[in-house]
Amino acid sequence: MYRSKTTIEQWRILQAVVDYGGYAQAAAKLNKSQSSLNHAVAKLQDLLGVPLLEVIGRKARLTEAGEVMLRRARHLTQNIQDLEELAKNINQNWEPEITLAVDLAFPRQLLYPALKAFGPNCRGSRLKVINTVLTGTEEAIKEKWADLVISGSIPKGYLGEPLCQENFYTVCHPQHELAQYPGPIEPSELAQHLQLVIKDTGKVPDEKQGWLKSEQRWTVSDFSTAIDIMLEGIGFCWLPAHTTHALVLDNKLVKLAIKGSSFRTISFYLIAPNADRIGPGSELLYQQIVANSQTHQSN
């Protein structure tokens, strides 16, 4: 096993001498004697066999080799600092990893600004954002494999903070047979056509939500695949408004008027499955998501 000749402290001292403009200034900042800094840098150069600093007048400057070495060393010292901070955060119960499960239909423009705000304050915690659909979203809550869940429903026994409402419309290609139907479409007529369905991500899917009466159904894993298929003139699909708004405006897709229900509305909630044991990182992310949703609604 390789044993390093140099120490992290030596590299930190070299960095300080360069950043603060000399041995005297670095000694004052580090609260060390100037002689100890001189000794540390001299020892570092001796161990490496490479001159790192040259003193010109009263200022210490990096040699060409020193610039290359210090640039690499900065990454090393930063990684060590991050590692020490991570240990400190874990000791304070700050989670090393946070899992956020997000229903596929939730508008991502309400999520990404919250993630951006969370990033600088995450203290090195890894964040996993996982897309879920229907039963899969419910499982994330009930099985508590996610720290936070954005869901279109609240299972019994849980509480949720409301984030937004999203309308779902039935859409198809303008040349599709259903688009030529005069007046509101009878559900019995709709059932005669191919329906595109988004795959439930649950381990044991339970088809209990949405209109699923078509005998012919193609299942896809995401909205973009369903849209691509419909753009070829194939099938119809219930989709959230934010995924089709631009395509409807460009007349590449059309909304269908259906007798009894031309659209349906889903309310989305932010749920902490382990609300009584939520970690500080998850709590911070929770607050960021709620705050961003409230800002969006007030605009």
SULFENJO-V883375 format. One line per field, one symbol per residue. ss: DSSP state (A for helix, B for strand, O for the rest). phi: phi as a letter, one per 20 degrees, with the letter a starting at -180 (. if undefined). psi: psi as a letter, one per 40 degrees, with the letter a starting at -180 (. if undefined). A space follows every 10 residues. Layout:
ss: ???
phi: ???
psi: ???
This chain:
ss: OOOOOOOAAA AAAAAAAAAO OOAAAAAAAA OOOAAAAAAA AAAAAAAAOO OOBBBBOOBB BBOAAAAAAA AAAAAAAAAA AAAAAAAAAA AOOOOOBBBB BBBOOOOAAA OAAAAAAAAO OOOOOBBBBB BBOOAAAAAA AAOOOOOBBB BOOOOOOOOO BBBBBBBBBB BBOOOOAAAA OOOOBOAAAA OOOOBBBBOO OOOOOOOOOO OOOOOOBBBB OOAAAAAAAA AOOOOBBBBB AAAAAAAAAO OOOBBOOBOO OOBBBBBBBB BOOOAAAOOA AAAAAAAAAA AAAAAAAAO
phi: .fdfeddfff fffgffgffe nqfffffffe lcfffffgff fffffffemc fdccedmdde cffgffffff gfffffffff ffffffffff femfffbcdd ecggeffffe dfffffffgf delnffdddc fcclgffffg efeledfccd cebdfgncdb efdadcedce cbfgefgffe ffmgefgfff fedfdeceff effcgcfccn eceffecddc ebfffffgff fendmcbecf gfecgffffe mecceeedfn aebcddedcd cdgdgecfff fffffgffff ffffffffe
psi: hhhidiiddd ddddddddde eiddddddde fiiddddddd ddddddddfh hdihhhbeih iiiddddddd dddddddddd dddddddddd deehhdhhhh hhhdehhdee ddddddddde eefehihhhh hihbdddddd ddefeidihh ieihiheiii hhdiihhhih iiideiddee hhahhhdddd eeihhhhhhh eidgihgeii hfehdhhhhi eidddddddd eeehiiihii deeeddddde fdiihhhhhd gdiihhhiih hhdgdefhid dddddddddd ddddddde.
